[in-house]
Amino acid sequence: MTAEPALGTHRLRAAAAAARTACEGGSRWIDTAPNYGGGTVHRQLRPVLEEFPAVRVATKTGFYTRAQGEEAVEAGVLQAGLAEARHSLAPGFIDWQTRRSTAVLGRADVVFVHNPETVGHGDRDRLHAELRAAFAVLEDLVGSGLIGGYGVATWSGFTEDAFTVFELLTLAREAGGPGHHLAAVQQPVSLVMAHPITRALDGRGSLVQARSAGLLTFASAPLHGGELLDLVTPELVEFIRPSTDPAAACLLAAGSCPSLDVLFVSASTHAHWDTAVSALDDPLTDTELRKVLDVLAPR
């Protein structure tokens, strides 16, 4: 079973048009963040989310644009001089940013703490303390009915041992009790960042642990920011799935990862969305996926 395709809005220039295309094409999720598109994507998405009320939206907290940082300093939720820092997990800031995001979007089904591994500089105790405090804020926002749940969207937190799924669950229990609302994890999965696939094929790793704990699992950057399209060879594409194209082959490999629920793709046109949907129609078996990773493994 492949992951289902959904729209990721990072690097999209026309987010509203892409979102409408994806929603019309069956996307059940849209992933965004307040700093995407120079801080404009949330506003672009609002009318589309109103048009498609059944589509769920995930946003993030942590990163901000310089202008948003200046507003946060003026509001007293960031220390003076931090407008250009571009990232904060300060509890007051998280509360302020999430309330602003939901006000602009209209709703937020999941709010991801965005790349928390960027704080702490390798100090796991400090990082975990900041995550616990962030989770406590988000628990309060769930309790008030403002958001549906929360999660962690990480680029390297799992691979660099900043935290494990079990540690995140422990922090969530400490912040919200046994009925906590930690609901999801998100991480990159691709032929470049294939560690999650390798681990999942062995029945281990963050995706398997998260799925076993009842968390939704999301993957970002399946084309590694578009770089994969220039890296894959015609021979590798043919090996992954004969008579397909590079984008479809890369999406198929990422989407066939075990224990993965949703694959975010930044599909800007109908053709791009259709490619993603078609690519995930017929997944690779675990055996086929292992053979692909064996081809990529260094000799």
N, C-alpha and C positions, 0 to 999 in steps of 0.2 A: 504493500500500500504506500503510495507516495503522499507527501505532504500536499496540502491544498495551496494553490497560488493565491496570493493576496497582494494588495498594492502597498509598496513602500515609497515614501515621498521624498527621500533624501536625494538631492541633486535634480529633482524635477523642476523644469522651468515653468510649465503650465500645469500646476497641480490640480486645478479644478477640472480641466478637460480630461486629464488622465484619470482622475477619480471617478468622473462620470462614466468614462469608458469601462473602467474596471468594475464598477458597480453594475452596470448594464450587462457585463460579461460574467457576472456571478460571484465577484469577490465578496467575501463575508467579513473581511477586515480591511482597515486602512491604518497604516502605521505612520506616525508623524512626530514632530518635536517642535517646541516653540522657537528654536533657533534656525530651523530649516528655511531655505529661501530668504535669508536675511531677515527672518522674523515675520514673513508674510504668508506662509503656507497655511497656518491655522485659519486665517481669515478667508483664504481662497476656498478652503474645504467646507466652511459652514453651510453654504447653500446646498452643496451636494449631500451632506449628511442629513439635512432637513428633507431633501427629496427622497433619500433612501434610509428611512428610520431603522430598518432591520440590520443595516450594516454596522458592525461594531468598530469603534475607533480606539486605537492605542496611541497615547502621546507619552512624553517623557518629562523629566525634571532634572535639572543639573546644569546643562549648558545654556548660555544666553548670549545674545548679541551685545555689542557695546552699548547700543541705545537702550536695550532692555536693562543692562547693568546700571546705566545712569539712572533710569527710572527706579530701579531697586534701591540704589543708594539714597535717592531722594525720598523714597518711601520708608527708609530706615531699616530695611531688611538685609542690606549688605553694608559692610564697613566702607567708609570713605576710602577711595583709592582702589577699590576692587572692581570697578566698572569694566576694566580691560582684562580682568582675570579669565572671564568667559566660562567659569565653572564653579559651582558652589553646592555643597550639601548642607549648608546651614539650615537648621529647622525652620526659622522664620522665613528664609528665602524660599524653601520648598513649598511651604504653605501659601505664600504670596504668589509664586509662579504657577502653582497648580490651580489656584482659584482663578487667576487670569486666563489660563489655558481653557478651563471649562467654560468660562464666560464667553470666550471668543468662539470655541468649537460648538458649544451648546451642550456637550456631554463628553464624558471620558469613561470608557468601559475598563480600561487598564491604564495606569500611569507607571511607566518604567523609570526607576532610578537609573540615570544615563551614565554609563561608563564610570561607575564609582571607583574603579581601580586607579583612576587618575589622582585621587587624593591619598594622603598617607605616605607617599614616596617609599613604599615597601614596608611601612610599619603596619602590620596586620591588625594589631590591637587597636590602633587609632582608627583604621579603616572600618573595622567591625563596630566600633563605638559610634562612628558617624552613620553607618548603615542602620544600626539599631535606632538611633535618634530619628533618622529619616523615615524608617518604617513606622515609628510611633506617630509621626505627623500624618502619614498616609492612612494609618488605621483610624485616626480621628476624622479624616475627610471621608473615609468609607462610612463611618458611623453616622456622619451628618447627611449621608445620601448624596454627596457631591460627586464621588467617583465610585466605580463598581469594584475595583480591586487594584492591586499594584504588583509590580514585579521588578526584575533587574535586567536591564539591557546592557550587555558587556561586550567589549571588543576582545579583551585578553584576560579578563579576570579569572576564568576557569583554567585557561592554559598556563597562566603564570602563577597559579596557586595563590591568588589574592583571597579567594574564598571558594568553598565548595557548595553544592546544593544543600547538603546537610547542614552546613553552617548558616546558610541563608534561612533555612527553616527554623533553626534554633533562634536566630535573631528575631525572626518574625513572631515566634512564640513568646519570646521575652518582651516584645513590644505590644503584642495584641492578644496574648493568651492562647489557649488551645484552639480557639475559634478564629485565629488570625486570618487575614485576607491576602496573604502572599499568593498570587494566582498564576504567575507566569515567569519564564525566563526567555531571554533572547540573546543569541550569539551568532557570529558569522559562520556559515557553513558553505564551503566551496571546494573546488579542486585545488585551490591554493591553500586554503585553510581547512585541510581535510582531517585534522586531528579528531574533531567530534564524530566524523563518519567512522574512522578507524575504531574508535573506542566503542561506538554504538554497535558496530558489527560484532564486537566481542562481548556484547551485553554489559558494557561498563560505561563510565563517563557521565557527564553532566546531563545529557539528554535522557539517558535511560533512568538516571536517578530522579530527574524532575518528573518524567512521565509516571514513574512508579509512585511518586508522592502525590500524584493527582494534579500536578501543575501543567498548564499549557506550555508547549515548546514552540518557539518561533525562531526562524533562521533569517539572518540578514546577509546582504552582499553576496548572493550566489554567483554573480559574475565578477566579483572582486572589483567593484567600481568600474566595470567595463574592461579592465585590463586583461581578463581571461580570454577575451575574443581575439586578442593579438598573440596570446601565448599558446593556445591549443593548435596542434597541427591537424591537417586533414586526416592523417592516419589515425590520430587519437579520436577524432570525431567519429570516424567510420567504425572504430573499435567499440566506442560507447554505444552507438546505435547507427547501423548502416542507413545511408540515404537520408541523414538528417543534417542540420546546419550547426555551426559552432554554438550559437546561443542556446538552441534547444538541447544540444548534448550536455552542455554545462549545467543547465537548469535541471535536466533529467538526473544527472549524477548527484547533485545536491539534494534534490527533492526525494530521491530514493533512500535517503539516510534513515535508518530505523529510529523509531521513537520521536520523529519530527512531525509536528502537527501542521504548521503553517510556514510557507516559504514566501518571504516578501520580495517582490520584484518591482523594480522601478520602470514599469511599462508606460511609456509616454504616448503611444498610439494604439489604435485598434490592432494593427499588425503585430506590435510587440506583445500585447496582451494575448492575442490568439496564439502566438508562438509559445508563450508560457503555459497556457492551458493545454495545448496539444502535446507539449513536451512531457507534461506530467500525467497524461492519460494512461500510459502503459509503463509502470515502473520497472527499473532494473531489479532482478532478484539479488539477494544477498551475495550469491556466488558470482554473479556478473559484476556487481559493484566491487567485490574484493579483487577481481581480476583487473578492473580499471585502476584501483589504487596500487596494485602490484606493478603495473606498467609505469606508474608515476614515481614509485619508490626509488630512491637513489641506490645505485649499484655499488 
